[in-house]
Amino acid sequence: REPGVRANLHYLENLLNDPEAGVQLPAAVILEVVQGEGGVIPADLDWLRGVRRITEKAGVALIVDEIQSGFARTGKMFAFEHAGIIPDVVVMSKAIGGSLPLAVVVYRSWLDTWLPGAHAGTFRGNQMAMATGSAVMRYLQEHSICEHAIAMGARLSGHLRALQRDFPQLGDIRGRGLMLGVELVDPSGARDVQGHPPLFARLAPLIQRECLKRGLILELGGRHASVVRFLPPLIITAEQIDEVAEIFGRALNAAVAQV
């Protein structure tokens, strides 16, 4: 991964600083610290630090999308904290609303060009949603949910790696905290130039269906929807984690028998 990280940063730095690059200086660089729909792909922490350094030097705003990964999901209040960086804009939603519609954009003062009152709009500042968001943040802090997400994520990851020993269809297991993904691969398929087996897109919906039959809801993502995504409630218990793994194991066995 290291050569790829350096090459990517080198490309970005040249793009933003070379007047002959053929592109105008962008208003911002926007990224997900952990890709959600993209297949639960956590960004390399050195890469994140490099992007922050490059954008800051170029005077380009760094926007971080924390809609899925924010509010303790990855074991930090925000996923960018794992890299020790501070972006210029943070977009957040979902968990903070506690099922109510609530989204927040936080940005540095130098980006605030609105005149007083100019940002007002219909349905903004819903009082119940705001109160809920405040209660959610208070609960996360008072009950050490970040630390709990790390512990429960490690427990679930351990279960998944144990299943991996019996099921070669389980490829890369990745993520942070309670935002985990399992890439499904076809061990009998032709390997690519890097020696990786092909994705097993046909298996993913079968596993999802077998899990649902047993009371476990899982999402799919990534290329060809071949990544099984685990996004359990942040208050999940150790016993429930064990049950999730047990159901997933039985569903996996049933799904593999169908292909």
C-alpha positions in Angstrom: 0.0 0.0 0.0 2.8 2.4 0.8 4.0 3.0 -2.9 0.4 3.6 -3.9 -0.1 6.1 -1.1 3.0 8.0 -2.1 2.1 7.9 -5.8 -1.4 9.2 -5.2 -0.2 12.1 -3.0 2.4 13.0 -5.6 -0.3 13.1 -8.3 -2.5 15.3 -6.1 0.3 17.7 -5.2 1.3 18.1 -8.8 -2.3 18.6 -9.9 -2.8 21.4 -7.3 0.6 23.2 -7.8 1.5 22.7 -11.5 0.2 25.7 -13.6 0.4 23.4 -16.6 -1.7 20.6 -15.1 -4.6 21.5 -17.3 -7.1 22.1 -14.5 -8.1 25.1 -12.5 -7.4 25.1 -8.8 -10.5 23.4 -7.3 -12.6 25.0 -4.6 -12.2 21.9 -2.4 -11.1 18.3 -2.1 -13.9 16.1 -0.6 -13.4 12.6 0.8 -14.7 9.9 3.0 -12.3 8.7 5.7 -14.0 5.3 5.6 -15.9 4.7 2.3 -19.4 3.3 3.1 -21.2 2.5 -0.1 -17.8 2.0 -1.7 -17.3 -1.2 0.3 -16.1 -0.1 3.8 -12.6 0.9 2.7 -10.7 2.8 5.4 -8.4 5.5 4.1 -4.7 5.0 4.9 -3.9 7.3 7.8 -0.6 8.6 6.2 -2.5 9.3 3.0 -5.0 11.4 5.0 -2.2 13.4 6.6 -0.7 13.9 3.2 -3.9 15.2 1.7 -4.4 17.6 4.6 -0.8 18.9 4.2 -1.2 19.3 0.4 -4.6 21.0 0.5 -3.5 23.3 3.3 -0.4 24.4 1.4 -2.4 25.0 -1.8 -5.2 26.9 0.0 -7.8 24.4 -1.0 -10.5 23.5 1.5 -10.6 19.9 2.7 -14.2 18.6 3.1 -14.7 15.4 5.1 -17.9 13.4 4.7 -18.7 11.9 8.1 -22.3 11.1 7.5 -21.8 7.3 7.9 -18.6 7.3 9.9 -19.3 10.1 12.4 -20.4 10.0 16.0 -18.4 7.1 17.5 -19.0 4.6 14.6 -15.3 4.0 14.0 -14.2 4.3 17.7 -13.6 8.1 17.5 -16.2 10.8 17.6 -15.2 11.4 14.0 -13.2 9.1 11.8 -10.7 11.8 10.7 -9.5 11.9 14.3 -7.7 8.6 13.7 -5.3 10.5 11.5 -4.9 13.4 13.9 -6.0 16.0 11.2 -8.5 18.8 11.3 -10.4 19.4 8.0 -11.9 22.7 6.9 -15.5 21.4 6.5 -17.2 18.4 8.2 -20.5 17.1 6.9 -22.4 15.0 9.4 -25.9 13.4 9.7 -27.6 10.0 10.3 -26.5 8.9 13.8 -26.7 12.4 15.3 -30.4 12.5 14.6 -31.4 9.4 16.5 -33.8 8.5 13.6 -35.0 12.1 13.2 -34.0 14.1 10.1 -30.9 16.1 11.1 -27.8 17.1 9.2 -25.0 19.5 10.1 -22.3 21.2 8.2 -19.4 22.5 10.3 -16.8 24.8 8.7 -14.0 27.2 9.5 -14.7 30.9 10.0 -12.8 31.9 6.8 -15.4 30.0 4.8 -18.3 31.8 6.4 -19.2 34.4 3.7 -23.0 34.4 4.5 -24.4 37.7 5.7 -26.2 37.5 9.1 -29.5 35.7 8.6 -28.9 34.9 5.0 -28.6 31.1 5.7 -32.1 30.8 7.0 -34.5 28.5 5.1 -37.7 26.5 5.4 -37.6 23.6 7.8 -34.1 24.3 9.1 -33.5 24.1 12.8 -36.2 21.6 13.7 -36.5 21.9 17.4 -37.2 18.2 18.2 -34.3 17.1 15.9 -31.9 19.6 17.5 -32.9 18.4 21.0 -32.4 14.8 19.9 -29.0 15.6 18.5 -27.9 17.2 21.7 -29.1 14.2 23.7 -27.3 11.8 21.3 -24.0 13.6 21.7 -24.4 13.7 25.5 -25.2 10.0 25.6 -22.1 9.1 23.5 -19.8 11.0 25.8 -21.4 9.9 29.1 -21.5 6.2 28.2 -18.0 6.0 26.6 -19.5 4.8 23.3 -16.3 5.4 21.3 -14.4 2.9 23.5 -17.4 0.5 23.4 -17.4 0.6 19.6 -13.7 -0.2 19.5 -14.2 -3.2 21.8 -17.2 -4.6 20.1 -15.7 -4.0 16.7 -12.6 -6.0 17.7 -14.9 -8.8 19.0 -16.9 -9.0 15.8 -13.7 -8.8 13.7 -12.3 -11.7 15.7 -15.4 -13.8 15.0 -15.2 -13.0 11.3 -11.5 -13.9 11.0 -12.3 -17.2 12.7 -15.0 -17.9 10.1 -12.4 -17.0 7.4 -10.4 -20.0 8.3 -13.3 -22.3 7.4 -14.7 -20.3 4.4 -12.2 -19.3 1.7 -15.0 -17.2 0.2 -14.3 -14.6 2.9 -11.7 -12.3 1.5 -10.5 -9.0 2.9 -12.0 -8.1 6.3 -11.6 -4.4 7.0 -13.0 -1.3 8.7 -12.7 0.6 11.9 -14.7 0.2 15.1 -18.3 -0.9 14.4 -18.0 -0.1 10.7 -16.8 -3.4 9.2 -16.9 -5.0 5.7 -16.2 -8.5 4.4 -15.3 -8.8 0.8 -16.6 -12.0 -0.8 -14.3 -13.8 -3.3 -14.4 -16.8 -5.5 -11.5 -19.0 -4.5 -11.9 -21.2 -7.6 -11.8 -18.3 -10.0 -8.8 -17.0 -12.1 -6.6 -14.7 -10.1 -5.7 -11.2 -11.3 -2.2 -9.8 -12.0 -1.8 -9.1 -8.2 -2.8 -12.7 -7.3 -6.2 -11.8 -5.9 -9.2 -14.1 -6.5 -12.2 -12.5 -8.3 -15.1 -11.0 -6.5 -18.0 -13.3 -5.8 -21.0 -11.0 -6.5 -23.4 -13.9 -6.8 -22.8 -15.1 -3.3 -23.5 -11.7 -1.6 -27.3 -11.5 -2.0 -27.6 -15.2 -1.0 -25.8 -14.5 2.3 -27.9 -11.3 2.8 -31.1 -13.3 2.2 -30.1 -16.2 4.5 -29.1 -13.7 7.2 -32.5 -12.0 7.0 -34.3 -15.3 7.3 -32.5 -15.7 10.7 -33.2 -12.2 11.9 -30.0 -10.4 10.9 -30.1 -7.4 8.6 -26.9 -6.7 6.6 -26.2 -4.3 3.8 -24.1 -4.8 0.7 -21.7 -2.4 -1.0 -18.4 -2.2 -2.9 -17.7 -3.2 -6.5 -20.5 -5.5 -7.8 -22.1 -5.2 -4.4 -19.7 -8.0 -3.2 -19.0 -6.6 0.2 -21.1 -7.6 3.2 -21.4 -4.5 5.5 -21.7 -4.7 9.3 -23.1 -1.5 10.8 -24.7 -2.7 14.1 -26.2 -0.3 16.7 -23.5 1.4 18.8 -25.0 0.1 22.0 -24.8 -3.5 20.9 -23.7 -5.9 23.7 -21.0 -8.6 23.6 -23.7 -11.3 23.7 -25.4 -9.7 20.7 -22.1 -9.6 18.8 -21.6 -13.3 19.4 -25.2 -13.9 18.2 -24.5 -11.8 15.0 -21.5 -13.9 14.3 -23.3 -17.2 14.9 -26.2 -16.2 12.6 -23.7 -15.0 9.9 -21.8 -18.3 10.1 -25.0 -20.4 9.6 -26.2 -18.1 6.8 -22.8 -18.3 5.1 -22.9 -22.0 5.2 -26.4 -22.1 3.7 -25.5 -19.6 1.0 -22.3 -21.4 0.0 -24.2 -24.6 -0.5 -26.4 -22.9 -3.1 -23.6 -21.8 -5.5 
